[in-house]
């Protein structure tokens, strides 16, 4: 068996491949942020070499990297996740080095978790995530009342916000922008910093069309696994990458935590950054690729006035989301809904929320 690790950095990705004895089976490789296709091809080549030697290739990421597993598993690679408690300490900004990720699986394959498109990057940790979210409810309620979180407090007017996470990711981001242009619908894009760094043209097009650009971290990590310094750096660097792409800075961008992951401490740290947290009310799970009709049906069934609709333009093959989007827009419009950016939704005042409880 051979073992590959994929690490993220401030500029892209590092790949290492080890043999069963822990020795390099191929030269280490680096890929700029926009070269996900080349990275995937490199790993597929390593997989073919492993197969020619009668061996299987295991590919390992860590829980601070939620950008790659969807595309890599779709390409036919066996992808595993290593969690912080089985890894050495991370650098100040970046994941554990690629060779250390590969070595964790080589030393004990049982300590890493096999991923698949149906479970996503956090497969096997859903109970932990739900418990953390439940424990965060009081802190989240305080943020909502202070106007620092949008979730269930966006009014009762027949308007919804379409939001897209994990991009920009060609060609899907451009295809989604084409559909939005065709229907003259505004949207909000929660962008991953490494992708924003690589695909400035998509961000420039979003801004020129009047869409809102927001923050979805630098590397799509599970936030409870980060330190305070790591979390604040993820937010700050992503804000900077967006500002550089579209010109100027207007302070902290609105922020959506990957997976909705949070603890009371994480929410307080986000508050320190000055960002407003944005969650969601409508989740068609388009990332799991259930089919365009299923995506459309879920959105229309769950929609309500003031809803925040969670869709994805990155993180893997988003052709189904592109295909579903016209029917989503037309179906919502037929039901009397208008569309707004998140920052234009009518937010219920705190005293009104308190009276409703």
C-alpha positions as CSV (number, residue, x, y, z in Angstrom):
1,X,0.0,0.0,0.0
2,X,1.1,3.6,-0.7
3,X,0.1,6.7,1.1
4,X,-0.3,10.3,-0.2
5,X,-0.9,13.4,1.8
6,X,-2.3,16.7,0.6
7,X,-1.6,19.8,2.7
8,X,-2.8,23.3,2.2
9,X,-0.6,26.4,2.5
10,X,-1.0,30.2,2.1
11,X,-0.6,29.9,-1.7
12,X,-1.8,26.4,-2.7
13,X,-1.2,22.7,-2.0
14,X,1.6,20.3,-1.3
15,X,1.5,16.6,-2.1
16,X,3.7,13.8,-0.8
17,X,3.6,10.1,-1.7
18,X,5.2,7.5,0.6
19,X,5.7,3.8,0.2
20,X,4.8,1.1,2.7
21,X,8.1,1.7,4.5
22,X,7.5,5.4,4.8
23,X,10.0,6.4,2.1
24,X,9.2,8.9,-0.6
25,X,7.6,7.0,-3.5
26,X,7.6,10.1,-5.7
27,X,9.1,13.6,-5.5
28,X,7.1,16.1,-3.4
29,X,5.0,18.3,-5.6
30,X,3.4,21.8,-5.1
31,X,0.4,23.2,-6.8
32,X,-0.8,26.8,-6.9
33,X,-4.3,27.4,-5.6
34,X,-5.9,27.4,-9.0
35,X,-4.4,24.1,-10.2
36,X,-6.8,21.6,-8.7
37,X,-7.1,19.8,-12.0
38,X,-3.3,19.3,-12.1
39,X,-3.3,18.2,-8.5
40,X,-6.0,15.6,-9.2
41,X,-4.1,14.4,-12.3
42,X,-0.9,14.0,-10.2
43,X,-2.7,11.8,-7.6
44,X,-4.4,9.7,-10.3
45,X,-0.9,9.2,-11.9
46,X,0.4,8.1,-8.5
47,X,-2.6,5.8,-8.2
48,X,-1.9,4.2,-11.5
49,X,1.7,3.7,-10.5
50,X,0.6,2.1,-7.3
51,X,-1.8,-0.3,-9.1
52,X,1.0,-1.3,-11.6
53,X,3.0,-2.3,-8.5
54,X,0.1,-4.3,-7.1
55,X,-0.6,-1.7,-4.4
56,X,-3.5,0.6,-3.4
57,X,-3.0,4.4,-3.0
58,X,-4.6,6.0,0.1
59,X,-4.9,9.8,0.0
60,X,-5.1,11.8,3.3
61,X,-6.3,15.3,4.1
62,X,-6.9,16.8,7.5
63,X,-9.9,18.4,9.1
64,X,-8.7,21.9,8.3
65,X,-9.0,21.2,4.5
66,X,-12.6,20.9,3.3
67,X,-11.9,21.9,-0.3
68,X,-10.7,18.8,-2.0
69,X,-12.4,15.5,-0.9
70,X,-15.5,16.0,-3.1
71,X,-13.5,16.3,-6.3
72,X,-10.9,13.7,-5.4
73,X,-13.4,11.0,-4.5
74,X,-15.4,11.8,-7.6
75,X,-12.2,11.2,-9.6
76,X,-11.9,7.7,-8.1
77,X,-9.4,8.3,-5.4
78,X,-9.6,6.7,-1.9
79,X,-9.7,9.8,0.4
80,X,-9.3,9.7,4.2
81,X,-9.4,12.4,6.8
82,X,-6.9,12.7,9.7
83,X,-8.0,14.5,12.8
84,X,-5.9,16.7,15.0
85,X,-5.4,14.2,17.8
86,X,-3.6,11.8,15.5
87,X,-1.3,14.4,13.9
88,X,1.6,16.6,15.0
89,X,1.1,20.3,15.6
90,X,0.2,22.5,12.7
91,X,2.3,25.5,11.5
92,X,1.1,29.0,12.2
93,X,-0.9,29.1,8.9
94,X,-1.4,25.9,7.0
95,X,-2.2,22.2,7.6
96,X,0.2,19.6,8.8
97,X,2.8,18.9,6.1
98,X,1.8,16.5,3.4
99,X,4.3,13.8,4.4
100,X,3.0,13.8,8.0
101,X,-0.5,13.3,6.7
102,X,0.6,10.4,4.6
103,X,2.6,9.0,7.5
104,X,-0.4,9.0,9.9
105,X,-2.2,6.6,7.6
106,X,0.9,4.6,6.9
107,X,1.5,4.1,10.7
108,X,-2.1,3.1,11.4
109,X,-4.8,3.2,8.8
110,X,-7.4,2.7,11.5
111,X,-6.9,6.2,12.9
112,X,-8.0,7.9,9.7
113,X,-11.5,8.1,8.4
114,X,-12.6,7.0,4.9
115,X,-14.7,9.7,3.2
116,X,-17.4,9.4,0.5
117,X,-19.6,12.0,-1.3
118,X,-22.6,11.0,0.8
119,X,-21.0,12.0,4.1
120,X,-18.7,14.8,3.1
121,X,-15.5,15.9,4.8
122,X,-16.8,15.4,8.3
123,X,-17.9,11.8,8.0
124,X,-17.9,10.1,11.3
125,X,-18.0,13.4,13.4
126,X,-21.7,14.4,12.9
127,X,-22.6,13.5,16.5
128,X,-19.8,15.6,17.9
129,X,-20.7,18.5,15.6
130,X,-24.4,18.4,16.6
131,X,-23.4,18.4,20.3
132,X,-21.2,21.4,19.7
133,X,-23.9,23.2,17.9
134,X,-26.4,22.5,20.7
135,X,-24.0,23.8,23.3
136,X,-23.6,27.0,21.3
137,X,-27.3,27.9,21.3
138,X,-27.2,30.5,24.1
139,X,-24.2,32.3,22.6
140,X,-25.8,32.2,19.1
141,X,-29.1,33.6,20.5
142,X,-27.1,36.5,22.0
143,X,-25.5,37.2,18.7
144,X,-28.9,37.2,16.9
145,X,-30.3,39.6,19.4
146,X,-27.3,41.9,19.0
147,X,-27.7,41.8,15.2
148,X,-24.4,39.8,14.7
149,X,-26.0,36.7,13.3
150,X,-28.6,36.2,10.6
151,X,-30.7,33.0,11.0
152,X,-34.4,32.9,11.4
153,X,-34.6,36.7,11.9
154,X,-34.8,37.9,8.3
155,X,-38.4,39.1,8.4
156,X,-41.7,37.9,7.0
157,X,-41.7,39.6,3.6
158,X,-41.9,37.2,0.5
159,X,-38.2,37.5,-0.3
160,X,-35.4,35.0,-0.2
161,X,-31.6,35.1,-0.5
162,X,-29.8,32.6,-2.7
163,X,-26.4,31.9,-1.3
164,X,-23.5,29.9,-2.9
165,X,-20.7,28.4,-0.8
166,X,-17.2,27.0,-1.5
167,X,-16.2,28.9,-4.7
168,X,-15.2,30.4,-6.8
169,X,-14.7,27.3,-8.8
170,X,-14.6,27.3,-12.6
171,X,-16.6,26.4,-14.6
172,X,-19.5,26.2,-12.2
173,X,-19.3,29.7,-10.7
174,X,-19.4,31.2,-14.2
175,X,-22.3,29.0,-15.2
176,X,-24.2,30.0,-12.1
177,X,-23.5,33.7,-12.8
178,X,-24.8,33.2,-16.3
179,X,-28.1,31.9,-14.9
180,X,-28.4,34.7,-12.3
181,X,-27.7,37.3,-15.1
182,X,-30.4,35.8,-17.3
183,X,-33.0,36.1,-14.6
184,X,-31.6,39.4,-13.1
185,X,-31.4,37.7,-9.7
186,X,-28.9,39.0,-7.0
187,X,-27.1,36.5,-4.9
188,X,-24.5,36.2,-2.2
189,X,-21.3,34.1,-2.7
190,X,-19.5,32.8,0.4
191,X,-16.0,32.4,-1.0
192,X,-13.1,30.3,0.2
193,X,-9.9,32.3,0.4
194,X,-7.6,30.0,-1.5
195,X,-10.1,29.9,-4.4
196,X,-10.6,33.6,-4.3
197,X,-6.8,34.0,-4.5
198,X,-6.8,31.8,-7.7
199,X,-9.9,33.0,-9.5
200,X,-10.0,36.8,-9.3
201,X,-11.9,37.1,-12.6
202,X,-14.9,35.3,-11.1
203,X,-14.9,37.7,-8.1
204,X,-14.6,40.7,-10.4
205,X,-17.6,39.4,-12.3
206,X,-19.6,38.9,-9.1
207,X,-18.8,42.4,-8.0
208,X,-19.6,44.0,-11.4
209,X,-22.9,42.2,-11.5
210,X,-23.9,43.5,-8.1
211,X,-23.7,40.3,-6.2
212,X,-22.5,40.2,-2.6
213,X,-19.1,38.6,-1.8
214,X,-18.8,37.1,1.7
215,X,-16.2,35.1,3.7
216,X,-16.2,31.3,4.0
217,X,-12.7,30.9,5.5
218,X,-9.4,30.3,3.8
219,X,-9.3,26.5,3.6
220,X,-12.8,25.4,4.7
221,X,-11.8,23.9,8.1
222,X,-13.9,22.5,10.8
223,X,-13.7,25.6,13.1
224,X,-13.7,23.8,16.5
225,X,-10.4,22.2,15.5
226,X,-8.7,25.6,15.2
227,X,-7.1,27.9,17.7
228,X,-8.3,31.4,18.2
229,X,-5.3,32.7,16.2
230,X,-5.8,30.2,13.4
231,X,-9.5,31.1,13.1
232,X,-8.9,34.9,13.1
233,X,-6.1,34.4,10.5
234,X,-8.5,32.4,8.2
235,X,-11.1,35.2,8.3
236,X,-8.6,38.1,7.9
237,X,-6.7,36.5,5.0
238,X,-9.9,35.7,3.1
239,X,-11.2,39.3,3.6
240,X,-7.8,40.5,2.2
241,X,-8.0,38.2,-0.8
242,X,-11.5,39.4,-1.7
243,X,-10.5,43.0,-1.2
244,X,-7.5,42.7,-3.5
245,X,-9.6,41.0,-6.2
246,X,-12.5,43.6,-6.2
247,X,-10.6,46.7,-5.1
248,X,-10.6,48.4,-1.7
249,X,-11.8,47.1,1.6
250,X,-15.0,47.8,3.5
251,X,-14.1,46.0,6.8
252,X,-15.0,42.5,7.8
253,X,-17.2,40.6,5.3
254,X,-20.2,38.6,6.4
255,X,-19.1,35.2,7.4
256,X,-20.6,31.6,7.1
257,X,-18.8,28.9,9.1
258,X,-18.1,25.8,7.1
259,X,-20.6,23.0,7.9
260,X,-22.2,25.5,10.3
261,X,-19.5,24.2,12.8
262,X,-19.4,26.2,16.0
263,X,-18.8,26.2,19.7
264,X,-19.4,29.0,22.2
265,X,-15.7,29.9,22.0
266,X,-15.7,29.8,18.2
267,X,-18.7,32.2,18.1
268,X,-17.0,34.6,20.5
269,X,-13.8,34.6,18.4
270,X,-15.8,35.3,15.3
271,X,-17.4,38.2,17.2
272,X,-13.9,39.6,17.8
273,X,-13.3,39.7,14.1
274,X,-16.2,42.1,13.6
275,X,-17.9,39.7,11.1
276,X,-21.7,39.0,11.1
277,X,-22.4,35.3,11.0
278,X,-24.8,34.0,8.4
279,X,-26.4,30.6,8.7
280,X,-29.2,29.1,6.5
281,X,-32.8,28.0,6.6
282,X,-33.1,26.0,3.4
283,X,-30.7,23.1,2.7
284,X,-31.2,21.0,-0.4
285,X,-27.9,19.1,0.2
286,X,-26.8,19.8,-3.4
287,X,-23.2,18.9,-2.4
288,X,-24.3,15.3,-2.2
289,X,-25.5,15.4,-5.8
290,X,-29.0,14.1,-5.4
291,X,-30.1,15.2,-8.9
292,X,-31.4,18.6,-10.2
293,X,-35.0,17.6,-9.6
294,X,-34.3,16.7,-6.0
295,X,-32.4,20.0,-5.4
296,X,-35.3,22.0,-6.9
297,X,-37.9,20.2,-4.9
298,X,-36.1,20.6,-1.6
299,X,-35.7,24.3,-2.1
300,X,-39.3,24.9,-3.0
301,X,-40.6,22.6,-0.2
302,X,-38.5,24.4,2.4
303,X,-38.7,28.0,1.3
304,X,-40.4,30.5,3.5
305,X,-40.4,34.4,3.7
306,X,-36.9,35.6,4.6
307,X,-35.2,32.3,4.0
308,X,-31.5,31.9,3.4
309,X,-31.0,29.2,0.7
310,X,-27.8,27.2,0.9
311,X,-26.4,26.1,-2.5
312,X,-22.8,25.5,-3.6
313,X,-20.7,26.7,-6.6
314,X,-17.5,24.9,-5.4
315,X,-16.2,21.9,-3.5
316,X,-16.6,19.4,-6.4
317,X,-18.9,18.8,-9.4
318,X,-21.7,21.4,-9.2
319,X,-23.3,20.7,-12.6
320,X,-26.5,19.5,-10.8
321,X,-26.7,22.8,-9.0
322,X,-26.3,24.7,-12.2
323,X,-29.0,22.5,-13.9
324,X,-31.4,23.0,-11.0
325,X,-31.0,26.8,-10.7
326,X,-33.4,27.9,-13.4
327,X,-36.2,25.8,-12.0
328,X,-35.4,27.0,-8.5
329,X,-35.6,30.6,-9.5
330,X,-38.8,30.2,-11.6
331,X,-40.4,28.0,-9.0
332,X,-39.8,30.6,-6.2
333,X,-40.9,33.5,-8.5
334,X,-44.2,31.6,-9.3
335,X,-44.8,31.3,-5.5
336,X,-44.5,35.1,-5.2
337,X,-41.0,35.4,-3.9
338,X,-38.5,38.1,-4.8
339,X,-34.8,37.8,-4.4
340,X,-32.2,39.8,-2.4
341,X,-28.6,39.7,-1.3
342,X,-28.1,38.7,2.3
343,X,-27.1,42.2,3.3
344,X,-30.5,43.5,1.8
345,X,-32.8,41.1,3.7
346,X,-35.2,42.8,6.1
347,X,-33.9,41.8,9.5
348,X,-36.3,41.5,12.4
349,X,-35.4,43.9,15.2
350,X,-34.2,42.3,18.5
351,X,-37.2,43.5,20.5
352,X,-39.5,41.9,17.9
353,X,-37.6,38.6,18.2
354,X,-37.9,38.7,22.0
355,X,-41.6,39.3,21.8
356,X,-42.0,36.4,19.4
357,X,-40.3,33.9,21.7
